[in-house]
């Protein structure tokens, strides 16, 4: 059984005398020949057992890093990674949604290695992926090829194929266009982003992940005022399929009175995420657990 110290979710934790301090460092990972940068945080030495690991994947362009969530998860006993995908915020390469999925798989394999787990005292069986917005697409589509992940958390996830499949391509092109000139993203234009999504329409479509994630622990966090990735269009088709399936996995959706950034409800989100982690760590997949 893995115990998280949930009492430190929203309060500081003092390091016990003689224990190593909680700390952070630059994260450097290779993916497809490119160097990805980011940050890694780890809890203090009071957490003697191998620790759960949480990886937070950003959306487009990546300015919303969910650092409040990262620090809260570290305080309760998790090793936390916040990588930047190819072409984003100083990482090498070119930003494309398909590259983000490939990066996530490569990061997962890196975390799962004995070298990483030994160095950071990580339990390779207790790795969680968290993704916001386009990062939700990253997490879902990488996670469906990584059945050993302990759980997936999708925060206001954006299915980039939804508008295409609904015959509204202009609703996809409009948000993509604004990132073409942003200096924090290295891409080869709006058209390259659009074509990458068109090319991977069948692969990325959220409903098509059902078979691979139907018995996976999954948490959906949705803003009821989100007009960028409305839940009724983005996740409800997949969620309805999951709700009809009998599983012992923990599969939940939580709604908040918030927009796409899920601001104004961060403390509640931190609590919901931490409870999902704790329940996933301590629950066997032997009974229906959809809520």
Secondary structure, DSSP 8 states (H G I E B T S, - for coil): -----GGGSSS-----TTS---EEEEEEEEETTEEEEEEEEE--TT--S-EEEEEEE--SS-----HHHHHHHHHTT-EEEEE--TTBTT-SS---HHHHHHHHHHHHHHHTSHHHHHHHTEEEEEEEEEEETHHHHHHHHHHTT-TT-SEEEEES---TTHHHHTT-THHHHHHHHTTTT-TTB--S-HHHHHHHHHHTHHHH-GGGGHHHHTTS-EEEEEETT-SSS-HHHHTHHHHHHHHTS--SSEEEEEEES--TT-TT-HHHHHHHHHHHHHHHHH--SSS-EE-
